[in-house]
Amino acid sequence: MIQKIYAIWIYVNNIQESIDFYEGILEMKFKLREEDWIEFDLDGTSFAILQRQPKQGPLKPQKMRTMFQVNDIEKMKAKFLDNNVKLIGDIREEKYGKVLTFEDPNGHWLELFEPIE
């Protein structure tokens, strides 16, 4: 029986650039670092980044949707625009809330989600 998602992790090309993005722009809470493995705490679920080694070949960005819940999607969109974060479209109004797709520095597609109150 699955109880919860323990961790989601992705490969990155530049660990410091990715730390700056996830901690600085997305404001994720730093959890731990072990060499080229960094974890951020998302209320019991870990989101981790791992430096891709050159011997593994080029990084292939993932277009899967990892969705992060926020309480002010408009504020985050403005922050993304101020920091030249690539947006994939605009904020979409869905029946369950607002969604914004964006790209991290490595080309991975991610989403922000603001639920309907």
Secondary structure, DSSP 8 states (H G I E B T S, - for coil): ------EEEEEES-HHHHHIIIIIIS--EEEEEETTEEEEEETTEEEEEEE--GGG-S-------EEEE-S-HHHHHHHHHHTT--EEEEEEEETTEEEEEEE-TTS-EEEEEEE--
